[in-house]
Amino acid sequence: MITLKGNNIYLRALEPEDLEFVFTIENNEMVWEVSNTQTPYSRFLIMQYLENADQDIYQAKQLRLAICKKDTFEAIGLIDLFDFDPKNHKAGIGIVIENQENRGQGIGKEALSLVIKYAFTHLNLHQLYANIGSNNEASLKLFTTFGFQKIGTKKDWNFYQGKYFDEDLFQLINTNI
């Protein structure tokens, strides 16, 4: 089981007890814009997902970790490696902090730092990429802080609340390989 520890948070594998937490995030329509979700998930589907969450990243092609506060042990967000491609040494990365009161405190920064280090050190990835809505200022700032570079814009890529929005593609190359 994976546990990555920072100063104020730790990242851990999902557990069956995370059902309500994951259910709440996956069914939050405010998150659907960034997750390309269009319909709600049932508790049953999430329960099935959690029952299989212990699959190795090489099998599942993804790794989803809960972001937890060290002082309260409370899960407050999720961070994912997805589209894991061991042949080409790359993966996508995404993050969501559930409640507004937990944002802007450096939690996302600490979580992203831990996963980047894990991806480059333990998974030997050459690169990570992130798809970020051009209007998502918080995520743009977060990812560029770590050296992610914008390599393109997908015009009118996402349709949300009756409007089209651009999505930027960011890439971070591991220069230590």
C-alpha positions as CSV (number, residue, x, y, z in Angstrom):
1,M,0.0,0.0,0.0
2,I,1.4,3.4,-1.0
3,T,1.7,6.2,1.6
4,L,3.7,9.3,0.7
5,K,4.3,11.8,3.5
6,G,4.8,15.5,3.3
7,N,5.0,18.2,6.0
8,N,1.3,18.9,6.4
9,I,-0.4,16.1,4.3
10,Y,0.1,12.5,3.3
11,L,-1.1,10.6,0.3
12,R,-2.5,7.1,0.7
13,A,-4.2,4.4,-1.4
14,L,-8.0,4.5,-1.4
15,E,-9.8,2.3,1.1
16,P,-13.4,0.9,1.1
17,E,-14.1,3.5,3.9
18,D,-13.5,6.2,1.3
19,L,-16.8,5.4,-0.4
20,E,-18.8,8.5,0.7
21,F,-15.8,10.8,0.1
22,V,-15.2,9.6,-3.5
23,F,-19.0,9.5,-4.1
24,T,-19.2,13.2,-3.1
25,I,-16.3,14.3,-5.3
26,E,-17.3,12.3,-8.3
27,N,-20.9,13.6,-8.1
28,N,-19.9,17.2,-7.5
29,E,-21.0,19.0,-10.7
30,M,-18.5,21.7,-10.1
31,V,-15.7,19.1,-10.6
32,W,-17.3,17.7,-13.8
33,E,-16.0,20.5,-15.8
34,V,-12.4,19.4,-15.2
35,S,-13.0,15.6,-15.1
36,N,-15.1,15.4,-18.3
37,T,-17.8,13.6,-16.3
38,Q,-21.4,14.0,-17.7
39,T,-23.5,11.7,-15.4
40,P,-23.5,10.9,-11.7
41,Y,-21.9,7.8,-10.4
42,S,-23.8,5.4,-8.2
43,R,-22.4,4.2,-4.8
44,F,-22.4,0.7,-6.2
45,L,-20.1,1.6,-9.1
46,I,-17.8,3.5,-6.7
47,M,-17.8,0.6,-4.3
48,Q,-16.8,-1.8,-7.1
49,Y,-14.0,0.7,-8.1
50,L,-12.7,0.8,-4.5
51,E,-12.8,-3.0,-4.2
52,N,-10.4,-3.1,-7.2
53,A,-8.4,0.0,-6.2
54,D,-5.6,-2.2,-4.9
55,Q,-4.6,-3.1,-8.5
56,D,-1.0,-2.4,-9.4
57,I,-0.5,0.7,-11.6
58,Y,0.9,-1.5,-14.3
59,Q,-2.4,-3.4,-14.4
60,A,-4.9,-0.5,-13.9
61,K,-2.9,2.0,-15.9
62,Q,-3.8,4.6,-13.2
63,L,-3.1,5.4,-9.5
64,R,-5.5,7.4,-7.5
65,L,-4.5,8.6,-4.0
66,A,-6.4,10.3,-1.2
67,I,-4.9,13.6,0.0
68,C,-5.2,13.6,3.8
69,K,-4.4,16.2,6.4
70,K,-1.8,14.9,8.9
71,D,-3.4,16.5,11.9
72,T,-6.9,15.2,11.4
73,F,-6.3,12.2,9.1
74,E,-9.3,13.6,7.0
75,A,-9.3,12.9,3.3
76,I,-9.7,16.3,1.6
77,G,-8.8,15.6,-2.1
78,L,-7.6,13.2,-4.7
79,I,-4.6,13.1,-6.9
80,D,-4.3,10.8,-9.9
81,L,-1.8,9.4,-12.3
82,F,-3.7,8.2,-15.3
83,D,-3.0,7.0,-18.9
84,F,0.1,5.4,-17.3
85,D,2.3,4.3,-20.2
86,P,5.3,2.3,-19.0
87,K,6.6,1.7,-22.5
88,N,7.0,5.4,-23.2
89,H,7.6,6.4,-19.6
90,K,4.8,8.9,-19.3
91,A,1.5,9.5,-17.5
92,G,-1.2,12.2,-17.1
93,I,-1.7,13.8,-13.7
94,G,-4.7,15.5,-12.1
95,I,-5.7,16.8,-8.7
96,V,-8.8,18.0,-7.0
97,I,-9.2,19.5,-3.5
98,E,-12.9,18.9,-2.4
99,N,-13.8,22.0,-0.3
100,Q,-13.0,25.6,-1.0
101,E,-11.8,26.1,2.6
102,N,-8.9,23.7,1.9
103,R,-7.8,25.4,-1.2
104,G,-5.1,28.1,-1.3
105,Q,-3.3,26.6,1.7
106,G,-0.5,24.9,-0.2
107,I,-2.1,21.5,0.1
108,G,-2.3,21.0,-3.7
109,K,1.3,22.1,-4.0
110,E,2.5,19.7,-1.4
111,A,0.5,16.8,-3.0
112,L,1.7,17.5,-6.5
113,S,5.3,17.7,-5.3
114,L,5.0,14.3,-3.7
115,V,3.5,12.6,-6.7
116,I,6.0,14.2,-9.2
117,K,8.8,12.9,-7.0
118,Y,7.2,9.5,-6.8
119,A,6.5,9.3,-10.6
120,F,10.1,10.3,-11.5
121,T,11.9,8.4,-8.8
122,H,9.9,5.2,-8.3
123,L,8.1,4.8,-11.6
124,N,11.1,6.1,-13.6
125,L,8.8,8.3,-15.8
126,H,10.3,10.6,-18.3
127,Q,7.4,12.9,-18.5
128,L,4.1,13.9,-16.9
129,Y,1.3,15.9,-18.7
130,A,-1.7,17.8,-17.5
131,N,-4.8,19.0,-19.3
132,I,-5.9,22.2,-17.8
133,G,-8.8,24.5,-18.7
134,S,-7.5,27.8,-20.0
135,N,-9.8,29.6,-17.5
136,N,-8.6,27.5,-14.4
137,E,-6.2,30.1,-13.0
138,A,-5.5,28.1,-9.8
139,S,-4.4,25.0,-11.6
140,L,-2.4,26.9,-14.2
141,K,-0.5,28.6,-11.4
142,L,0.0,25.3,-9.5
143,F,1.4,23.3,-12.4
144,T,3.6,26.1,-13.8
145,T,5.1,26.5,-10.3
146,F,6.6,23.0,-10.8
147,G,7.9,23.8,-14.3
148,F,5.1,22.3,-16.4
149,Q,5.3,24.1,-19.7
150,K,2.3,24.8,-22.0
151,I,2.9,22.9,-25.2
152,G,-0.5,23.6,-26.9
153,T,-4.1,24.7,-26.7
154,K,-7.1,22.7,-27.7
155,K,-9.6,25.3,-28.9
156,D,-13.2,25.0,-27.8
157,W,-12.3,21.6,-26.3
158,N,-14.8,21.5,-23.4
159,F,-18.5,22.4,-23.5
160,Y,-19.7,23.5,-20.1
161,Q,-22.8,25.4,-19.1
162,G,-23.7,26.3,-22.6
163,K,-20.2,27.6,-23.6
164,Y,-17.0,26.2,-25.2
165,F,-13.8,26.5,-23.3
166,D,-10.2,26.0,-24.4
167,E,-8.0,23.5,-22.7
168,D,-4.2,23.8,-22.4
169,L,-1.8,20.9,-22.5
170,F,1.1,21.1,-20.1
171,Q,4.1,18.9,-20.0
172,L,6.9,18.3,-17.4
173,I,10.0,16.5,-18.6
174,N,12.2,14.6,-16.1
175,T,15.6,16.0,-16.9
176,N,17.3,13.8,-14.3
177,I,17.1,10.7,-16.5
